[in-house]
């Protein structure tokens, strides 16, 4: 068995964080906001999801928990989270696609080459007690729910369909919106809507553009009506809370889509000639060096073609199939692993439309807006925080966890600081930054 202890890394840059000096205010102040009861609403990003699952230390290192610590410096109160019992990831239900967390370890590929890469955690599952309803310990301040879409937020009985929500909802028929408002907030963050496009994108665009299934892009009218209702209910919930709305990043710029290089078919002259001869009837040719992979496309001659620049291969594409199974060369990569140009357009169009709804609500109610879409696109040169530089490189960059979608604790700390920045700007507060470097990135064995 050959061994080459190489680090797995992204082949294309996603989001890098620009340099930023760390300047804390001399005297922390709440400004015009009241941080005494902070409630964090949203999806898996809010819950602290990382490495393909949700586990206790991920929750403890969620950006809302970081924010709550900073808010205590300006009058913030206690912050309760519906913590899970352990570290393996929950709930483990392989048939439903719920697996333990990923960890970085040595993995051996089909060619016998061993390198560092993600693998599923093999320790003892910690599901004991994780399904027990813990509503009596609430109300909870972090009501982030993995998997929830904006269009789900007003659905009675949602907890029956989502076990994580059901474990802290006070009744089976409770709406997520009701659970979010049980601790009536004086300040809130709302990061909702990414799953309304992400499910479609991570399914390789196999769902509908404007449907209600989990692999669809949510219909704009339903998104708009629900988001408007949610924000309206929050700002009139009794304490006239101030808050930060967070918009939807361009999901095609995260490592889940950018790690595998579409032009990653490297051939020598003999291989290029053989493939060119095989694909000559379709007008496809290859050269020595890097070539675009062959993908499935029912609209193309022979139901296949080469992938193009601006199209994406999902990180879930089986690596051994690319290396040893002829995928992308003699066999097309199946379409569920490809986000093609029309599907990319669907995702970007929906994201822009949903973000306009979010911006309209921020303007209507005078709320702060964290433009995560622009922030994550524009910070391309990396950020150095007290001597440590963060980049989007998969595994080695420090910002993204091993699922290629969610952040590491350090990545969440960077997000927390951007939320603090826009809150300080909008409400004339002076909340100190989070110390990013005290949190962990990807853990190496």
C-alpha positions, 0 to 999 in steps of 0.5 A: 500500500502506497502512502502519501500523507497529503492534506485534502484541500479545495481546488478552487477558492470560495470565500476568503476573509479580508484582512481586518484589524482587531479594535475593541471599544474602550467602553462597551455600550448597548446603544439604543438596543436592549440585549437582556433577552437575546433569541437566535432564530434560524436553521442549522447555521444558527444551531451550530451544525458542523461536520455533517451533524449536530453535536454538543460542542458544536452547539456550545461553539455556535455563533449565537452562543458567542454573541450572547457572551459578548452581549453580557458585556452590555447588559445581556442575560442568560442564554439557554440552548437545547444541548444534545447529550454528546459528541457523536452527532445526532440523531443517527438514522442512516435511512433518513440520511442522518449520520454521525459527524465527520472527523479528519483521519487517514483514509485509503483510496481505490489506488491504495494511496492513504491521505488525510480526509473526512470519514464518519465518526466511529465512536459510540453513538450518544443517542441515549436521551437525545430524543427526550422532550426537554421543553420543561428546561426552556424556554430556549434562546437558541431556536436554530433548527437544522433543516428548517426552511423559511416556508416551514416557519409558520407550519403547525406540527413541524416538530412531528416532522423534524425530531430535533425541533420536536425535542424542545417544542412545548407541544407537538402542534407548536409552530416554529415561530411560536417556539421562537417567541416563547422567551419574548426577545428584546433582541434577536438575530434571524438567519433563515432562508438558505435551506429554501435553495440549498436542498435543490442545490445539494441534490444536483438541481434534481428538484423543482424550481418553485416547489414544496419538497425538500429538494425544491427551490421554495416558491417566491410567493410562499417565501415572501408571505412567510418571511414577512409574517415571521418578522412582523410577528417578532417585532410586535412580540411585546418588547419591540425588539431590535435585531439583525436580519441575515441574508442568504449566501450564494450557496454555489460559492461554498466548498461543497460545490467548489472542492472538485475541480470540473477541469480535473481530468488529467490525461497523458497523450495516449489517454487523450488520444484514446478518449478523443477517438471514443468520443469523436462521434459526439465531437468531443476531444481531449488533450494531454493535461487537464480536461473537463470531466464528462457528465450526464446531460439528457439534452446533449447528444448521446445524453452526455457532454463535457462540464463547462466553466461555471458548472459544479461537481458536488463534494459528494461525488464518489472519489473512487469512482472518479479515480478507478471507476471511469467516471468523468472519462469513459462514463459520464458523472451522473447528473445528481452530482452536477449543478449545471448552468441552468440549475446554477441560474435557478439558484442565483435567481432565487437567492437574489429574490429571497434576499430582496425580501429580507432587505425589504423587511430590514428597511421596513422595520429599521432593523440591521442587515448583515449582508452575508451574501456580499460579505462572503463574496467580497472578502477574498484576500483572507483575514489575519486575526492576531497572526492567524490567517483564515481562508476558504480552503477545505480542511486547511483554511480554518473557516469551513467544517468537514461537510463543506457547507457549515463553518468551524467554530472559528468560521462562526466566530468570524460571522459573529463579528460581522453581526456585531459590526452591523449591530454596532453600526445600526444601534450605536452600540459598542460591543467588543469583537469575539476573539476568533483565535480562541476557537478551533478550526478543523481538528487534525488527528 
